[in-house]
Amino acid sequence: QRKNPFSNNDRLASKPVHTHRGDPTYGRPPEGSQTEQRGKDAHSHVGKEVEELCLIIRSTGEVGEDGHVSVTFGQLFETYVTISNKVVGILLRARKHGLVHFEGEMLWQGKDDDVIITLL
């Protein structure tokens, strides 16, 4: 656009300067932008879903000998799918944050119904 004679130079001046790897703002939206706000809202929403998932596990699971609450994936899926269709994604996020533990990289309905999910 800088070479385009019909381009408005004022508009180009307001565009952010491109960042490079190693820069702390690299890969992040400009501060105060609507994109940044949407990202914050999405992060907050997912956090609430993770909290809700942990509450469901606590209410439907059973306390084991180690004091942790556990539930099978099949039971959790049947309970939680009426609330949200993103059960596996929310479980993966909860595991990433150290809130739950289960074996395997991914859980599949039917195949992994007997996998135990433990609330940490």
C-alpha positions as CSV (number, residue, x, y, z in Angstrom):
1,Q,0.0,0.0,0.0
2,R,2.9,2.3,0.6
3,K,3.7,2.3,-3.2
4,N,0.0,2.7,-4.2
5,P,-0.5,6.4,-5.3
6,F,-4.2,6.2,-4.4
7,S,-3.6,5.0,-0.9
8,N,-4.3,7.3,2.0
9,N,-1.0,8.0,3.8
10,D,-2.8,9.0,7.0
11,R,-4.4,5.6,7.2
12,L,-1.0,3.9,6.9
13,A,0.5,6.1,9.7
14,S,-2.1,4.7,12.1
15,K,-1.3,1.1,11.4
16,P,0.9,-0.6,14.0
17,V,4.5,-1.3,13.2
18,H,5.1,-5.0,12.5
19,T,6.8,-6.8,15.4
20,H,9.4,-9.5,15.1
21,R,10.1,-12.7,17.0
22,G,11.5,-12.1,20.4
23,D,9.4,-8.9,20.8
24,P,7.1,-9.3,23.8
25,T,4.1,-8.0,21.7
26,Y,4.8,-10.5,18.9
27,G,1.7,-12.5,18.0
28,R,-0.5,-10.3,20.2
29,P,-3.2,-7.9,19.1
30,P,-2.7,-4.2,19.7
31,E,-3.5,-3.0,23.2
32,G,-7.0,-1.6,23.6
33,S,-8.2,-3.1,20.3
34,Q,-11.5,-5.0,19.9
35,T,-9.4,-8.1,19.0
36,E,-7.7,-7.9,22.4
37,Q,-11.0,-7.5,24.1
38,R,-12.5,-10.5,22.3
39,G,-9.5,-12.6,23.3
40,K,-9.9,-11.6,26.9
41,D,-13.7,-12.3,26.8
42,A,-13.0,-15.8,25.3
43,H,-10.4,-16.6,27.9
44,S,-12.8,-15.6,30.7
45,H,-15.6,-17.7,29.1
46,V,-13.4,-20.8,28.8
47,G,-12.2,-20.3,32.4
48,K,-15.8,-20.4,33.6
49,E,-16.5,-23.6,31.6
50,V,-13.4,-25.2,33.2
51,E,-14.7,-24.2,36.7
52,E,-18.2,-25.6,35.8
53,L,-16.6,-28.9,34.6
54,C,-14.7,-29.2,37.9
55,L,-17.9,-28.7,39.8
56,I,-19.7,-31.4,37.7
57,I,-16.8,-33.8,38.4
58,R,-17.0,-33.1,42.1
59,S,-20.8,-33.6,42.2
60,T,-21.0,-36.7,40.0
61,G,-17.7,-38.4,41.0
62,E,-16.7,-40.5,43.9
63,V,-14.0,-39.9,46.5
64,G,-11.2,-42.4,46.2
65,E,-8.9,-43.7,48.9
66,D,-6.4,-41.0,48.0
67,G,-9.0,-38.3,48.7
68,H,-9.4,-37.2,45.1
69,V,-12.7,-37.2,43.3
70,S,-12.8,-39.5,40.2
71,V,-15.3,-40.1,37.5
72,T,-15.3,-42.1,34.3
73,F,-15.2,-40.3,31.0
74,G,-18.4,-42.0,29.9
75,Q,-20.3,-40.8,33.0
76,L,-18.9,-37.3,32.7
77,F,-19.7,-37.1,29.0
78,E,-23.3,-38.1,29.5
79,T,-23.7,-35.6,32.3
80,Y,-21.8,-32.7,30.8
81,V,-22.9,-33.0,27.2
82,T,-26.3,-31.5,28.1
83,I,-24.4,-28.4,29.3
84,S,-21.8,-28.0,26.6
85,N,-20.7,-30.0,23.5
86,K,-17.0,-29.1,24.2
87,V,-16.4,-31.7,26.9
88,V,-13.1,-33.0,25.5
89,G,-11.7,-29.5,24.8
90,I,-12.6,-28.2,28.2
91,L,-11.0,-31.4,29.8
92,L,-7.8,-30.8,27.9
93,R,-7.7,-27.2,29.0
94,A,-8.4,-28.3,32.6
95,R,-5.5,-30.8,32.4
96,K,-3.2,-28.2,30.9
97,H,-3.9,-26.0,34.0
98,G,-3.3,-29.0,36.4
99,L,-6.9,-29.3,37.6
100,V,-7.6,-32.8,36.3
101,H,-5.6,-35.9,35.4
102,F,-6.4,-38.7,32.9
103,E,-4.4,-41.2,30.8
104,G,-4.0,-40.7,27.1
105,E,-3.6,-37.7,24.9
106,M,-7.2,-37.5,23.6
107,L,-10.5,-39.0,24.8
108,W,-13.1,-40.4,22.4
109,Q,-16.7,-41.1,23.1
110,G,-17.4,-44.9,23.2
111,K,-13.8,-46.0,23.0
112,D,-12.6,-44.2,26.2
113,D,-15.8,-44.4,28.3
114,D,-13.9,-46.3,31.0
115,V,-11.0,-43.9,31.3
116,I,-10.9,-42.4,34.9
117,I,-10.7,-38.7,35.2
118,T,-9.4,-37.5,38.6
119,L,-10.0,-34.0,40.0
120,L,-6.8,-32.6,41.4
